[in-house]
């Protein structure tokens, strides 16, 4: 668990995104289902990364040593990578909204 799988996760997330987007284009799934799927993936990756981050921070603050610390840290980072990639997709979906906010000011 010394390596993080950034490139593998990068290609998996974006391949899966383009697959689900393609399924919308050929009308196998609806756009709503596509967005719900990606919102759920974002939520799960956030919860796993966030909860593990809080646990790890508490362990460090309380100076508690556990054998599975490195495993928790690895999972925290992997889910954090997925969360960041999906958050980029999410932000790009909402780019017109963000641009409209900036233009109004």
BELCOR-V122784 format. One record per residue. N is the residue number from 1. RES is the residue in one small letter. OMEGA is omega in radians with two decimals (999 if undefined). Layout:
# BELCOR-V122784
N_RES_OMEGA ; N_RES_OMEGA
This chain:
# BELCOR-V122784
1_x_3.11 ; 2_x_-3.10 ; 3_x_2.98 ; 4_x_-3.03 ; 5_x_-3.06 ; 6_x_-3.07 ; 7_x_3.11 ; 8_x_3.13 ; 9_x_3.11 ; 10_x_-3.10 ; 11_x_3.10 ; 12_x_-3.12 ; 13_x_-3.08 ; 14_x_3.04 ; 15_x_3.12 ; 16_x_3.09 ; 17_x_-3.12 ; 18_x_3.06 ; 19_x_-3.12 ; 20_x_3.07 ; 21_x_3.08 ; 22_x_3.12 ; 23_x_3.04 ; 24_x_-3.10 ; 25_x_3.13 ; 26_x_3.05 ; 27_x_3.01 ; 28_x_3.02 ; 29_x_-3.14 ; 30_x_3.09 ; 31_x_3.12 ; 32_x_3.12 ; 33_x_3.11 ; 34_x_-3.12 ; 35_x_3.11 ; 36_x_3.12 ; 37_x_-3.10 ; 38_x_3.04 ; 39_x_3.10 ; 40_x_3.09 ; 41_x_3.10 ; 42_x_3.14 ; 43_x_-3.11 ; 44_x_-3.13 ; 45_x_3.09 ; 46_x_-3.10 ; 47_x_-3.13 ; 48_x_-3.12 ; 49_x_-3.11 ; 50_x_-3.13 ; 51_x_3.10 ; 52_x_3.09 ; 53_x_3.10 ; 54_x_3.11 ; 55_x_3.14 ; 56_x_3.12 ; 57_x_3.11 ; 58_x_3.12 ; 59_x_3.13 ; 60_x_-3.12 ; 61_x_-3.12 ; 62_x_-3.13 ; 63_x_3.11 ; 64_x_3.13 ; 65_x_3.10 ; 66_x_-3.10 ; 67_x_-3.04 ; 68_x_3.13 ; 69_x_-3.11 ; 70_x_3.10 ; 71_x_3.11 ; 72_x_3.14 ; 73_x_-3.14 ; 74_x_3.13 ; 75_x_3.11 ; 76_x_-3.11 ; 77_x_-3.14 ; 78_x_3.11 ; 79_x_3.06 ; 80_x_3.08 ; 81_x_3.12 ; 82_x_-3.14 ; 83_x_-3.13 ; 84_x_3.14 ; 85_x_3.13 ; 86_x_3.09 ; 87_x_3.08 ; 88_x_3.08 ; 89_x_-3.12 ; 90_x_3.14 ; 91_x_3.12 ; 92_x_3.07 ; 93_x_-3.04 ; 94_x_-3.12 ; 95_x_3.10 ; 96_x_3.11 ; 97_x_-3.14 ; 98_x_3.13 ; 99_x_-3.14 ; 100_x_3.09 ; 101_x_-3.12 ; 102_x_3.14 ; 103_x_-3.12 ; 104_x_-3.13 ; 105_x_999
